[in-house]
Amino acid sequence: MVGFLNMFGNVGGAMRCVSEEVFQKAARVIPGGVNSPVRSFQGLSMSPMVVESGLGDLIWDVDGNKYIDYCGSWGALILGHADPDVVRAASDQMAKGSTFGISTAVEEEIASKIVSLIPSIEKLRFVSSGTEAVMTALRLARGFTGRSKIVKFSGHYHGHLDSLLTQAGSGVNYLNPQASSKGVTEGALMDTISLPFNDFKSVRALFQSFGREIAAVILEPIAANMGVVLPEKGFLEMLREETKKAGALLIFDEIITGFRVGLKGAQGKYSIDPDLTCFGKIVGGGFPAALVGGKGKILDCLAPLGQVYQAGTLSGNPVAMRAGLETLIKVERDGFFEELFEKTNRLTRPIQEALKHKNGCLQQAGSMFTLFLGVKQVRSKEERAGVSEPLFAKFFRYLFERGIYIPPSSHEAWFVSMAHTNEHLEYTAKCVTTFLQEEC
Ligand SMILES: Cc1ncc(COP(=O)(O)O)c(C=O)c1O
């Protein structure tokens, strides 16, 4: 495809020599050249992108090539890159000092904002990553209930903590989708039970036999780490009912769906009242921040009030809190999500149309979606077995050469931000539909 000129006048695939050089150098000092595996473009037969800057819906690589970005730092950037209000809020705070390891007033401001927006959250604690939030949620659930077992679902990803690294989604699939990571002991997984998503029967059977041993059920209420997979009608309600009956907690991992599928997240969309919720990504406004929140009596088990230990040098970092607060202020404005969803539909509608007679499907939740190539419907990890990885690699390269950057794995979701322009969305739809006509 060398010589092809895309919308931005870039020569597709031809000018990435600086990226390649940086990557080669990085590979000498950083394992695989990356600080998170999925950035390595594994399985795509091309060297990964090395980014220089971003603005709005665009990113530039170190060779000066420009791309429309549908990854948005894996969903964190709902306002797009370098939103001027977020930049100002973070810069103002940095000028006053970037970390103290002592409480700052902005922590209360953003915590109160989240408590006022999310009915299931009475109290919350900030941490620095989604993994930490989930780890804290599990420890809290065990500390509160005095039980050990945790139930999760295959294809759901909750970060890289030992006890959930089995049958996980996202980058873990490139290891061995059935097993866990090396270095995770049998002991660490002894109390983890993984069930197929959307399988009512297996959940009911488990609760019937072991309900009283289960501390919590944790899930992505809308799965996004095996591609976007919606819960079947009644599935979340059933989980709420079974956990309540058994005295177990229901934990929603809304690290992707929080402030993404609507102002109140997936729990608002489906009217479910979880005991604990994890948020991340958007709540940090592009900085490292995440949280676990929920019922006050559960959160009060955390030290210093209770006996469940949790701590962090950079927890509640004031720069991240300012950026996150500014983001939430913009996201809560009237009409934000209607406008964002309309933007997303401008892209997904023509693709849905083009898919009618093709072997593929597009599954969407608000401003995130996945285009599955090779299957007509995905309701669980088991059902995505037919997804064609070689075709996805071809699709990724086709778009990349046309100045469009999508998450570099078939297991991920595309994210549309408020900064995406109609022109770029329509151009993307045209490229995708042309690919479907020519290649599928
Ligand atoms: C649903 C979900 N939970 C947890 C995590 C882990 O978050 P982090 O990468 O910030 O540790 C992720 C990361 O993508 C996620 O998608």
The ligand as a Gaussian input file, in Angstrom:
#p B3LYP/6-31G(d) Opt

LIG

0 1
 C      -12.717000      -3.127000      33.067000
 C      -11.313000      -2.868000      33.505000
 N      -10.973000      -3.087000      34.779000
 C       -9.727000      -2.844000      35.230000
 C       -8.752000      -2.393000      34.383000
 C       -7.366000      -2.130000      34.906000
 O       -7.114000      -0.767000      34.918000
 P       -5.598000      -0.233000      34.894000
 O       -5.072000      -0.556000      33.542000
 O       -5.745000       1.248000      35.151000
 O       -4.880000      -0.933000      35.985000
 C       -9.055000      -2.162000      33.040000
 C       -8.027000      -1.674000      32.109000
 O       -8.233000      -1.494000      30.947000
 C      -10.362000      -2.404000      32.584000
 O      -10.708000      -2.228000      31.319000

